[in-house]
Amino acid sequence: MAISTIRVSEVLAALSLTTDLATGMPFEKGLATCLVATALADEIGLDSADCRVVFHAALLGAVGCTSHATENAAIFGDDIAFETAFKALDFGDAEVFGAQMAQFGSWAGPEKQPKMVADFLRLAPTTGAVAARSVCEVSKALGPRLGLPEGSVTALSEVYERWDGLGIPDHEHGDEISLPARILHVAEQAVQAHGARGRGAAVSELQRRSGGHLDPDLVSAFVKGADTVFGRLDSPDLLAAVVAAEPGLPAVVVPSERDRLCLALAIVVDLKGRFLLGHSAHVAGLSDRAGELSGMSADDRARLRAAALLHDIGRAAVSSSVWDRPGPLGAGDWERVRLHAYWTDRILRRCPGLADLADIASGHHERLDGSGYHRGCRGRDLSAAAKLLAAADVFAALTEDRPYRPAHSPGAAASIIAEEVAGGRLDRDACAAVVEAAGLRPPRRQWPNDLTDREVDVLRLAARGMSNRKIAGELVVSERTVGHHLAHIYDKIGRRTRAGAAVFAMEHGLLPG
């Protein structure tokens, strides 16, 4: 039976699961945080509208988590391991913080760990603030696209603040932090401790952080109603419980209108790699045009387009150090890479409103001869849409820069695609449609926000994390000229961080470029 409407909360749940992978948290940690936070909001008597704000903020508490992933991977070796360690830190308790620092960086091995600790302590006051501001900008940029209440977006910009004022980026203190954010802080710590050590340990951890990291009144309310609040986690299906717990009138979309939401998920994942920015939308555009050339119906094209936007959400489970590596990958890293298609499949199947996309989206690395992954399907097992997506993904990747090679020209990419067809790996008709579609790009429109041609060139390079000096060398201009361009760009687009600029560029189709 065809789906008539889709609960927006189901799509947001998929994003929540994706951010669990990106932060190294247990799968469904975001769902559990949402249930606990919403229950706590009920306990303290918030009305339906305010509970709705809390619900969305808690469900997407980590929506900005990939905004600084490439930088964290470059500094600390593994952005996911770093996120996992960072989320547990307590800067307000010297004894606990010292013990945490003794374990910090253990993923790098005993020889590198001391330097990693020293780098963290040295960089935290400056780089940490930049990272937090990146999270804020990404959250504010994606919030409206996801249909979040304004209060939820505000709370998402305060995820790293603390009751005692020791948080970042703005060192907000006490009730300067919005109530939904303070509820989120309590719920997140409760869920993390509960998952690791049980209910009693979770209550003890909240009490230890009370008045430092956490609002003491909210901790008291939580402890008083702990049985009721934790009872929300007894459901055998947390995703279904989250959808059922949504306060107020549920937001819905029809399947053909999923693109707005799916693009937000695509942007979050494409931020995982400097050379991945805009890749998902690039693949979606190619797939859609190829589908039209192949005679697909409007509904089938809409399904293919949505699947293409989501095909790489499983990348969140793999460290940015892998996606940004300029050299060859080892066997272990290749195993991690192959699993990204599996995670795409699992996330989409968990969400009823996206489950119809799972086979198409997760099949983009399958090959007709069975040599692909993650299932090793053969041609007879793949739908026409899956074959088109596989061809579009290969062509798009070939015509984009990668850390280990520059982009191929469209002609060279078409030749490589032809070799894949001759080798029996990609479908001939699908590849022909994709190559033809690649020649049908619409003429360049006027750049958004009155950006000039040169400013767009600078923005594309800055979004990938290039320094002013490297941008100057790439464009054969002075470093000072690049600085002037960037100042004008940031003023025009209203962003102040690399991640914020990257999101703007992806939202407006300026990347990969």
Secondary structure as GFF3:
##gff-version 3
##sequence-region A 1 513
A	DSSP	beta_strand	6	7	.	.	.	ID=ss1
A	DSSP	alpha_helix	8	23	.	.	.	ID=ss2
A	DSSP	alpha_helix	29	43	.	.	.	ID=ss3
A	DSSP	alpha_helix	48	59	.	.	.	ID=ss4
A	DSSP	alpha_helix	69	76	.	.	.	ID=ss5
A	DSSP	alpha_helix	79	88	.	.	.	ID=ss6
A	DSSP	alpha_helix	94	103	.	.	.	ID=ss7
A	DSSP	three_ten_helix	106	108	.	.	.	ID=ss8
A	DSSP	alpha_helix	113	123	.	.	.	ID=ss9
A	DSSP	alpha_helix	127	145	.	.	.	ID=ss10
A	DSSP	alpha_helix	150	156	.	.	.	ID=ss11
A	DSSP	three_ten_helix	174	176	.	.	.	ID=ss12
A	DSSP	alpha_helix	179	197	.	.	.	ID=ss13
A	DSSP	alpha_helix	199	209	.	.	.	ID=ss14
A	DSSP	alpha_helix	216	224	.	.	.	ID=ss15
A	DSSP	alpha_helix	226	231	.	.	.	ID=ss16
A	DSSP	three_ten_helix	232	234	.	.	.	ID=ss17
A	DSSP	alpha_helix	238	245	.	.	.	ID=ss18
A	DSSP	beta_strand	252	253	.	.	.	ID=ss19
A	DSSP	three_ten_helix	255	257	.	.	.	ID=ss20
A	DSSP	alpha_helix	259	270	.	.	.	ID=ss21
A	DSSP	alpha_helix	279	293	.	.	.	ID=ss22
A	DSSP	alpha_helix	298	310	.	.	.	ID=ss23
A	DSSP	three_ten_helix	313	317	.	.	.	ID=ss24
A	DSSP	alpha_helix	320	323	.	.	.	ID=ss25
A	DSSP	alpha_helix	331	350	.	.	.	ID=ss26
A	DSSP	three_ten_helix	355	357	.	.	.	ID=ss27
A	DSSP	alpha_helix	358	362	.	.	.	ID=ss28
A	DSSP	three_ten_helix	379	381	.	.	.	ID=ss29
A	DSSP	alpha_helix	384	398	.	.	.	ID=ss30
A	DSSP	alpha_helix	410	422	.	.	.	ID=ss31
A	DSSP	alpha_helix	428	438	.	.	.	ID=ss32
A	DSSP	three_ten_helix	448	450	.	.	.	ID=ss33
A	DSSP	alpha_helix	453	463	.	.	.	ID=ss34
A	DSSP	alpha_helix	468	475	.	.	.	ID=ss35
A	DSSP	alpha_helix	479	493	.	.	.	ID=ss36
A	DSSP	alpha_helix	498	507	.	.	.	ID=ss37
###
